[in-house]
Amino acid sequence: MDFFEQLATLCSREMTGALKDKDADRVSCVIEGLATMLGRSIARGTGGDGAEIEKLLMGCESHVAAEAAGMAGMMNLQAMMRERRGGSRI
């Protein structure tokens, strides 16, 4: 299993549990942990060069926004389909 698959599995398992338990603190911990390690990885990957860090942060921000929007769209579509079949929107 490659790095992305391992990370996706870990995050998915943790987020599923947090959402099932309605545990906002646990959700926040996942996001905070990912942000912390992303920041550290960027710093190490750029050798601490401020200009390079800025470039990577701008690219990361765009990528995160696109992923969040895409996932939100998929979640909304799934909810709409459940609702049409007579299920709950939640």
Backbone torsions as a table, in degrees:
resi	resn	phi	psi	omega
1	MET	NA	131.2	-179.3
2	ASP	-81.3	173.7	-175.2
3	PHE	-55.9	-48.3	-178.0
4	PHE	-60.6	-43.6	179.6
5	GLU	-62.2	-40.7	178.4
6	GLN	-64.1	-44.9	-179.8
7	LEU	-65.3	-44.1	179.8
8	ALA	-61.9	-41.2	178.9
9	THR	-63.6	-46.7	179.7
10	LEU	-61.2	-48.5	-178.5
11	CYS	-66.1	-42.1	-179.4
12	SER	-61.2	-45.8	179.7
13	ARG	-61.1	-45.5	-178.1
14	GLU	-67.9	-44.4	-179.9
15	MET	-66.5	-39.6	178.3
16	THR	-60.4	-45.8	177.9
17	GLY	-63.4	-42.8	-179.1
18	ALA	-64.7	-43.3	-179.5
19	LEU	-69.8	-38.7	177.8
20	LYS	-61.0	-40.7	-179.8
21	ASP	-84.6	-1.6	-175.9
22	LYS	53.2	46.2	-175.5
23	ASP	-104.4	90.9	-177.9
24	ALA	-63.5	-33.1	178.8
25	ASP	-64.9	-39.4	179.3
26	ARG	-67.2	-40.4	175.6
27	VAL	-59.9	-46.0	179.8
28	SER	-60.8	-38.3	179.5
29	CYS	-64.7	-38.2	177.6
30	VAL	-62.0	-49.7	-177.8
31	ILE	-64.3	-43.6	179.4
32	GLU	-63.2	-42.0	179.1
33	GLY	-63.3	-43.5	178.1
34	LEU	-63.9	-43.3	-180.0
35	ALA	-63.9	-41.4	179.1
36	THR	-61.3	-49.3	-178.1
37	MET	-69.8	-32.1	175.1
38	LEU	-63.4	-47.3	178.8
39	GLY	-59.7	-44.8	179.1
40	ARG	-64.9	-40.0	179.2
41	SER	-65.4	-40.4	177.6
42	ILE	-63.3	-45.7	-179.9
43	ALA	-60.5	-45.7	-179.3
44	ARG	-68.7	-41.6	-178.4
45	GLY	-65.2	-26.8	-179.8
46	THR	-99.5	0.2	-177.5
47	GLY	66.4	20.9	179.0
48	GLY	80.5	8.6	-180.0
49	ASP	-70.8	115.3	-175.3
50	GLY	-56.9	-42.0	-179.3
51	ALA	-66.3	-40.7	178.6
52	GLU	-69.1	-38.5	176.1
53	ILE	-59.1	-45.9	-179.7
54	GLU	-59.4	-43.8	178.8
55	LYS	-60.9	-46.8	-179.3
56	LEU	-65.7	-38.7	178.6
57	LEU	-62.6	-40.4	178.7
58	MET	-64.1	-43.1	177.8
59	GLY	-65.2	-40.5	178.9
60	CYS	-64.5	-41.9	-179.9
61	GLU	-60.2	-43.9	178.4
62	SER	-64.4	-42.2	-179.1
63	HIS	-65.4	-44.8	179.2
64	VAL	-62.3	-43.4	179.4
65	ALA	-61.5	-42.5	179.6
66	ALA	-65.8	-42.3	178.6
67	GLU	-64.2	-43.9	179.9
68	ALA	-63.7	-43.5	179.6
69	ALA	-64.9	-41.9	178.7
70	GLY	-64.2	-43.0	179.2
71	MET	-66.7	-41.1	178.8
72	ALA	-61.6	-41.9	178.0
73	GLY	-61.4	-42.8	178.9
74	MET	-65.6	-41.5	179.0
75	MET	-63.1	-42.2	179.3
76	ASN	-65.8	-39.3	178.0
77	LEU	-64.2	-44.2	178.6
78	GLN	-61.4	-42.5	179.2
79	ALA	-63.3	-41.7	179.7
80	MET	-63.6	-41.5	179.5
81	MET	-65.5	-40.7	176.9
82	ARG	-62.2	-43.0	-179.4
83	GLU	-62.2	-41.4	179.1
84	ARG	-64.9	-29.5	178.7
85	ARG	-85.9	1.7	178.1
86	GLY	92.7	8.5	179.1
87	GLY	-89.4	-179.8	179.8
88	SER	-77.5	148.8	176.5
89	ARG	-80.2	-11.0	-178.3
90	ILE	-87.5	NA	NA
